[in-house]
Amino acid sequence: MCEGIKSEGDCPLTPTLSRMAREFVVQMAKVKSKYVCQNCGYETAGYLGKCPECGSWGSFVEEVDSSSIKKEAVLEVIDTIPPMKLSEIEMNSEIRFSTNISEFDRVLGGGIVQGSLVLIAGDPGIGKSTILLQTSGELCREDKKVLYISAEESASQVKLRAERLGVKSDNLYIYPQTNLELIKKHIEALNPDLVIVDSIQAIYTSLIQSSAGSVSQIRECCNSLMQVAKTQNVSIIVIGHVTKEGNIAGPKVLEHMVDTVIQFEGDKYKSYRILRSIKNRFGNTSEVGIFEMSSKGLSEVVNPSELFLKEYNQTQTPGSTIIVTSEGTRPLLVEIQALVGTTPYPAPRRVANGVDTGRVLQILAVLEKRIGLNLSKQDVYVNVIGGIDVNEPAADLGIALAIVTCVRDVVFDTQTAIIGELGLSGEIRAVNHIEKRINEAQKLGFKRIIIPEANEVQEKFDGIEIVKVRRILEAITRGVRGVKSDN
């Protein structure tokens, strides 16, 4: 058809081809890219070496700006739930259902709330998949239907773990899939009571151009799962990875989207694990559940205080005290050990494991100023036995007395527990849940307990002497027996 054409302008197809080329160029020009920080989600038009929002280096990845892509169709939004008066809202009697694992229920606030979205995060190999597979087995025994989305393992690998844990049920459905659209399709078709997504970093949605695990994918997938949970009244538990600093991987908005955030902690050199509630819209925060890892999975620890004091030496040893800390509503007895020694170096070391180092430095300053304890040329080591982290100030008095007994080489009464916050002027300040703490010490056989004078005890306790102190010097006088160490 183009025979005899001597120039480009003589071709009848030239205007059409030129118009198509211009439209192609215009469409390509509309697709823009942006750089997103994989740590916090900060967006910028160009690459930056350091994120101005979170300060991380080398965390920017180029992604397609979905807002620049032309949408072919606009979905019609249908309002299915009109605004309702508070008095007209009916509460379902089965708004919660128990997992039949009491420690897990404690952290969740009494059980799993229908239509809730729960995030469980922890280090690799800590036991996140194990506890959720055990939870699935317990729920299936109660005729609950569970859909387990395995985005990181095949179905045979999940079954291998299930056989080791003794989980066998026809109500447990395993679906190895990473595409979010297919996952939502099967959730709607199966209508399960609980959906477990393992993990949120491994699934992706086709609406986002970036790869799975990016900030955009995690944010969009979590938002889509939240809509499924709320609209279909399906409880969803997602597993999240953590960074090398121990923070939950992905954007910070991920923690704001979900209803409950649970941190799975544990010492790799110990067999026990700790479930800690960081955020809970339906229960108490800072609640903990204690588990012990074995070859058959995670087993509950009924009396965690006894676990932490299992190796407590009842012989007279300087630098060791027992404190009663509180994790959520649960009192725990843990051992504090302190070691103080002369250093040949000009700058003494201050090392704290399980407690805040800044808090230990403050206690040392109070001891130097208020009781004249010279520690300027001493190395000080403070350790919480068992690997648990104690963050509350009620441990101050126990830490101070452990340091004092080690410096003076005297023994603190092994039958005495300690509670109290230490003020900068040397006063012992009141703490919360005092009666629960005293009751826990009494159950474990302690004969005396030192508490702040400002705390009022309404309940009567038999078999345990309650010693109230006002200042640090009084606590030292009444707690230390003055027995020299055999060492």
Order of alpha helices (4+ residues) and beta strands (2+ residues): alpha-beta-beta-beta-beta-alpha-beta-beta-alpha-beta-alpha-beta-alpha-beta-alpha-beta-alpha-beta-beta-beta-beta-alpha-beta-beta-beta-alpha-beta-alpha-beta-beta-beta-beta-alpha-beta-beta-alpha-beta
